[in-house]
Amino acid sequence: MSDIIIRRQHGKSLAEARASAEHMAAELKEEFDLDYIWIGNVMRFKRPGVAGELSVNDQTVALNIRLGLLLFALKPAIEREIHRFFDENFPS
């Protein structure tokens, strides 16, 4: 297993941060077939080989992903894609 952990300050209200996270999740669902559910301000998601959560508050957004063995080799590409999504939805 391999983990990807990303935390970023966002400068948005909690409602705006959650809306950005929802937009990001919808794109990831469409592109990578991720299933997700919100529990409070934490979005939990998974698909075969990937599981994790994205949490938002009024200051930060935090992403924790656990990659399965088959996706371990793709970790650098997945991490780049995640940073791109963060840059689009939570610019610093």
RALINMO-V907361 format. One record per pair of residues at least 6 apart in sequence whose ideal C-beta (glycine too) atoms are under 6 Angstrom apart, sorted by sequence separation. I is the first residue (numbers start at 1). J is the second residue. If there is no record, write none. Layout:
i:I j:J
i:I j:J
//
This chain:
i:28 j:34
i:10 j:17
i:36 j:43
i:37 j:44
i:55 j:62
i:67 j:75
i:36 j:45
i:44 j:53
i:54 j:63
i:25 j:36
i:34 j:45
i:42 j:53
i:43 j:54
i:53 j:64
i:52 j:64
i:34 j:47
i:42 j:55
i:52 j:65
i:33 j:47
i:52 j:66
i:41 j:56
i:51 j:66
i:25 j:43
i:49 j:68
i:49 j:70
i:49 j:71
i:61 j:90
i:21 j:54
i:21 j:56
i:18 j:56
i:17 j:56
i:14 j:58
i:9 j:59
i:9 j:60
i:10 j:61
i:7 j:60
i:8 j:61
i:7 j:62
i:6 j:63
i:5 j:64
i:4 j:65
i:24 j:85
i:3 j:66
i:1 j:66
i:2 j:67
i:24 j:89
i:20 j:89
i:2 j:72
i:20 j:90
i:2 j:75
i:4 j:79
i:8 j:86
i:10 j:90
i:8 j:90
//
